[in-house]
Amino acid sequence: MELKKSKSLKIFLSVALFIVFSGIGFFAGKMGVSASSGMSKLSLLTLVLLFIPIFFIVIAIHEAGHASAGVWVKFEFKTYIVGPLMWEKDTKRWHFKWNKNINTAGGLVICVPVGTENLTKRFSIYAAGGPIASLLFTIITYGLYSLIPIQNNVGILRNILFIMAVLSLIIFISTAIPMRANGFSSDGARVMHLLNGGDTARFELLILKLITNASAGVRPKEINTRELNEAFILAQKIKAPFKVYLHSFFHQSEFDKGNIDKAEQHLMDYINEIESIPKGIRNIVWIDAAFFFAFAKKNLEQATIYWNKFEPAALIPKAQILATQAAINILKNENQLALTNIEAADKEISNMLDKGLGIALKEKLQNLKISASKLV
């Protein structure tokens, strides 16, 4: 019965989103055609060239909403990413660098909770900050667009404001509507789950802590095992789609601790449930398995089987791919090639979204480098 309800809700939301976005598209297109009819070709070309910067500005506002809400509830603001731009905070100050990770190009903010009091309420405010900022920006930009008179000398400015308003509205709707995709929740779904209380709220809170801490640099062996076990039990109880991904957290935690047998057991549980992972992101499992069997088990045959199943994808950090290649190179006695891949992997670690896993991988790369250097 629950499964039927879930499917019905997904169908309803999909239809509702299609109708809403179709309506926005029709309205925006109609107004856009009307507004552009009196514009010169140069003005139209200018708008086309400015579209991507405008889009990133709209994303920046959304992410700034999350950041502001996070600071307001006394979270530590650690990372701010918009397109190719990234700012990260260390223990003392902020640093700028270019974002080379395509997975975060759509915008990302990382705020780490300080203290444990009222975490559910604080996380819900943090999650709501982005959609609220997008809605406010929609109102402001559309209001300014409506107030500016139609004149040739301000035509481009009016249209920029209109485009901003439409894009911001789309982002607001797509993030505010409660929905899940591949086991991950929208901002609206997170707020709803957190405020509803009970097992679902507790599970959502535990997952947010896991992901946030990993992104902030908590390495796998430092994960709170009690909370990880609690999350797994709750996932089974509420039949959460995210449950399958918890096998990865268990695997990486034991792998980082050096408990190879336990790490292998969790990895096999992960592989055995791979059918519940969308095809587009199953490569995460194959790369984890290929690296584990090459690095920890020194099993070239098994590592090669999983490596052959793996297909490079934007979702997979280059550091993990290169590290796996290096581990396999060593087993094949291709030690010079291994050193080249190790060096390349080390340079890519800073681009990993999971900073904690990156710390653990850097340590493993040092071990690989020692092994390869001895054999050159």
C-alpha positions in Angstrom: 0.0 0.0 0.0 2.8 2.4 0.9 4.6 1.6 -2.4 1.5 2.5 -4.4 1.1 5.7 -2.5 4.7 6.6 -3.1 4.4 5.9 -6.9 1.2 7.9 -7.0 2.8 10.8 -5.3 5.8 10.7 -7.7 3.5 10.7 -10.7 1.4 13.6 -9.3 4.5 15.7 -8.6 6.0 15.0 -12.0 2.7 16.1 -13.7 2.4 19.1 -11.4 6.0 20.2 -12.2 5.4 19.7 -15.9 2.3 21.9 -15.8 4.0 24.6 -13.6 7.1 24.8 -15.7 5.1 24.7 -19.0 3.1 27.6 -17.7 6.2 29.5 -16.7 7.8 28.8 -20.0 4.7 29.9 -22.0 4.4 33.1 -19.9 8.1 33.9 -20.1 8.2 33.1 -23.8 5.2 35.3 -24.5 6.6 38.2 -22.5 10.1 37.7 -24.0 8.9 37.8 -27.6 6.9 41.0 -26.8 9.9 42.6 -25.0 12.4 41.6 -27.7 10.3 42.8 -30.6 11.5 46.4 -30.3 15.1 45.5 -29.4 18.1 45.8 -31.8 20.1 42.7 -32.9 23.0 44.0 -30.8 20.8 44.2 -27.7 19.5 40.6 -28.3 23.1 39.3 -28.8 24.1 41.0 -25.5 21.3 39.3 -23.7 22.3 35.9 -25.1 26.0 36.4 -24.1 24.9 37.5 -20.6 22.6 34.6 -20.0 25.2 32.3 -18.3 26.5 35.1 -16.0 22.8 35.9 -15.1 22.2 32.2 -14.4 25.2 32.1 -12.0 24.0 35.2 -10.3 20.7 33.6 -9.6 22.4 30.4 -8.3 24.7 32.6 -6.2 21.6 34.2 -4.5 20.1 30.8 -3.8 23.3 29.5 -2.2 23.8 32.7 -0.3 20.4 32.0 1.2 21.6 28.7 2.5 24.8 30.3 3.8 23.0 33.2 5.5 20.5 30.8 7.2 23.4 28.6 8.3 25.3 31.5 9.9 22.0 32.6 11.5 21.6 29.3 13.2 25.2 29.3 14.3 26.6 26.8 11.8 30.2 27.3 10.7 30.3 28.5 7.1 33.0 26.5 5.3 32.5 26.5 1.5 30.8 28.6 -1.1 30.7 27.5 -4.8 29.0 29.1 -7.8 29.9 27.7 -11.2 33.7 27.9 -11.7 34.2 30.0 -8.5 35.0 28.6 -5.1 35.7 30.0 -1.7 36.9 27.8 1.1 37.6 28.6 4.7 40.4 27.1 6.7 41.0 27.6 10.4 41.9 31.2 10.0 40.6 32.8 6.7 38.9 32.4 3.4 40.7 31.3 0.2 39.6 31.6 -3.4 40.3 29.0 -6.0 38.9 27.8 -9.3 36.2 25.1 -9.0 37.2 22.2 -11.3 34.5 19.8 -10.1 31.7 19.7 -12.6 29.4 18.1 -10.0 29.4 21.2 -7.9 29.3 23.7 -10.8 25.5 24.2 -10.1 26.3 25.7 -6.8 27.1 24.5 -3.3 27.3 25.7 0.3 28.8 23.8 3.2 27.9 24.9 6.7 28.9 22.6 9.6 26.8 22.5 12.7 28.4 23.8 15.9 27.0 22.1 19.0 24.1 19.6 19.1 21.2 21.7 20.5 18.1 22.0 18.4 19.8 20.5 15.4 16.6 19.4 13.7 15.2 23.0 13.8 18.5 24.5 12.8 19.0 22.1 9.8 15.4 22.8 8.6 16.1 26.6 8.7 19.4 26.0 6.9 17.7 23.9 4.2 14.9 26.5 3.8 17.3 29.4 3.3 18.0 28.7 -0.3 14.4 28.5 -1.6 13.4 31.6 0.5 16.3 33.6 -1.0 15.2 32.5 -4.5 11.6 33.6 -3.9 12.7 37.0 -2.5 15.0 37.5 -5.4 12.1 36.7 -7.8 9.9 39.2 -6.1 12.5 41.9 -6.1 13.7 41.5 -9.7 10.2 41.2 -11.1 9.2 44.2 -9.1 12.0 46.3 -10.5 11.3 45.0 -14.0 7.7 46.2 -13.6 8.7 49.6 -12.3 11.2 50.5 -15.0 9.5 52.2 -18.0 9.8 50.7 -21.4 12.5 52.8 -23.1 15.3 52.0 -25.5 18.1 53.1 -23.2 17.0 50.7 -20.4 15.6 47.8 -22.5 18.5 45.5 -21.8 18.3 46.2 -18.1 14.6 45.4 -18.0 15.1 42.2 -19.8 18.0 41.1 -17.6 15.7 41.7 -14.6 13.0 39.7 -16.2 15.3 36.8 -17.0 16.6 36.8 -13.4 13.1 36.7 -12.1 12.1 33.8 -14.3 15.2 31.7 -13.5 15.0 32.5 -9.8 11.3 31.4 -9.8 12.2 28.1 -11.5 14.9 27.4 -8.9 12.5 28.3 -6.1 9.9 25.9 -7.4 12.3 23.0 -8.2 14.0 23.2 -4.8 10.9 24.0 -2.6 8.7 21.2 -3.9 9.2 18.2 -1.6 10.6 15.4 -3.8 13.3 12.8 -4.0 15.7 11.8 -6.8 18.0 8.8 -6.6 17.5 8.7 -2.8 18.4 12.3 -2.3 15.9 15.0 -1.1 15.1 18.5 -2.4 15.4 21.4 0.1 11.6 21.3 0.5 11.6 17.6 1.2 14.3 18.0 3.8 12.4 20.8 5.6 9.2 18.7 5.6 10.9 15.6 6.9 12.8 17.4 9.6 9.7 19.3 10.8 7.4 16.3 10.8 9.4 14.7 13.6 9.6 11.0 14.4 11.8 8.4 12.7 11.9 10.2 9.3 13.1 13.4 10.9 15.8 11.6 12.9 17.0 9.7 9.8 17.1 12.9 7.8 19.1 14.6 10.5 21.6 11.7 10.7 22.1 11.7 7.0 22.7 15.5 6.9 25.3 15.1 9.6 27.1 12.3 7.8 27.2 14.2 4.5 28.0 17.6 6.0 30.8 16.2 8.2 32.3 14.3 5.3 32.3 17.4 3.1 33.9 19.4 5.9 36.8 17.0 6.2 35.8 14.3 8.7 37.6 11.2 7.4 35.8 7.9 7.3 37.4 6.3 10.3 36.2 9.3 12.4 32.6 8.8 11.5 30.3 8.4 14.5 29.7 4.6 14.3 26.8 4.7 16.7 24.9 7.3 14.6 25.8 5.4 11.4 24.3 2.2 12.8 21.2 4.1 14.0 20.8 5.6 10.5 20.9 2.1 9.0 18.3 0.7 11.4 16.0 3.7 10.8 16.5 3.3 7.0 15.3 -0.3 7.2 12.4 0.7 9.3 11.1 3.6 7.1 12.2 1.9 3.9 14.4 4.9 2.9 15.9 4.7 -0.6 19.1 6.2 0.8 19.8 3.0 2.8 21.9 1.5 0.0 24.4 4.3 0.2 25.0 3.7 3.9 26.9 0.5 2.9 29.5 2.9 1.3 29.9 4.8 4.6 30.4 1.5 6.5 32.8 0.2 3.9 34.9 3.4 3.8 34.9 3.7 7.6 36.3 0.1 8.1 38.7 0.5 5.2 40.1 3.7 6.7 40.5 1.9 10.1 42.4 -0.9 8.4 39.7 -3.5 9.2 39.9 -5.1 5.7 37.6 -8.1 6.3 34.8 -5.9 7.7 35.4 -3.4 4.8 35.1 -6.3 2.3 31.8 -7.5 3.9 30.2 -4.0 3.7 31.5 -3.6 0.1 29.9 -6.9 -0.9 26.6 -5.8 0.8 26.9 -2.6 -1.3 27.4 -4.6 -4.5 24.6 -7.1 -3.7 22.1 -4.2 -3.5 23.4 -2.4 -6.6 20.1 -3.0 -8.5 18.5 -0.4 -6.1 21.0 2.3 -7.3 20.1 4.2 -10.5 22.2 3.0 -13.4 23.8 6.5 -13.9 25.5 6.4 -10.5 26.4 2.7 -10.2 29.9 3.5 -11.3 30.6 4.7 -7.7 30.3 1.1 -6.5 32.5 -0.3 -9.3 35.3 2.2 -8.7 35.2 1.6 -4.9 35.4 -2.2 -5.5 38.2 -2.0 -8.1 40.3 0.2 -5.8 39.7 -1.9 -2.7 40.6 -5.2 -4.4 43.7 -3.6 -6.0 44.9 -1.7 -3.0 43.8 -3.7 0.1 43.5 -7.3 -1.3 46.2 -7.1 -3.9 43.9 -9.2 -6.1 44.5 -8.2 -9.7 41.9 -10.6 -11.2 39.1 -9.3 -9.0 40.2 -5.7 -9.3 40.2 -6.0 -13.1 36.7 -7.5 -13.1 35.3 -4.4 -11.3 37.5 -2.0 -13.2 36.1 -3.3 -16.5 32.5 -2.7 -15.2 33.4 0.9 -14.4 32.8 3.7 -16.9 34.2 7.2 -16.3 31.5 9.7 -15.4 31.4 13.3 -14.2 30.1 12.2 -10.8 33.3 10.2 -10.0 36.2 12.3 -8.7 39.3 12.0 -11.0 41.5 11.4 -7.9 39.7 8.1 -7.2 40.0 7.0 -10.9 43.7 7.8 -11.1 44.4 6.1 -7.7 42.6 3.0 -8.8 44.6 3.0 -12.1 47.8 3.4 -10.0 46.9 0.5 -7.7 46.3 -1.8 -10.7 49.5 -0.6 -12.4 51.5 -1.7 -9.4 49.9 -5.2 -9.5 50.9 -5.4 -13.2 54.5 -4.2 -12.4 53.8 -1.0 -14.4 55.5 1.0 -11.7 56.6 4.1 -13.6 53.0 4.5 -14.9 51.8 4.0 -11.4 54.0 6.9 -10.1 52.6 9.1 -12.9 49.0 8.3 -11.9 49.8 8.7 -8.2 51.1 12.2 -8.9 48.1 13.1 -11.0 45.7 11.7 -8.4 47.3 13.7 -5.6 46.8 16.9 -7.5 43.1 16.1 -8.0 42.3 15.4 -4.3 41.6 19.1 -3.6 38.8 18.9 -6.1 37.0 16.1 -4.2 33.6 17.1 -2.7 34.1 14.5 0.1 37.0 16.1 1.8 37.2 13.4 4.5 37.5 10.7 1.9 40.1 12.8 0.2 42.3 12.9 3.4 42.1 9.1 3.6 42.9 8.7 -0.1 45.9 10.9 0.2 47.3 8.7 2.8 46.7 5.6 0.6 48.4 7.4 -2.3 51.5 7.8 -0.1 51.6 4.0 0.5 51.2 3.4 -3.2 54.0 5.8 -4.0 56.3 3.9 -1.5 55.5 0.6 -3.1 55.9 1.8 -6.7 59.2 3.6 -5.9 60.8 0.5 -4.4 60.1 -1.4 -7.6 61.2 1.2 -10.2 
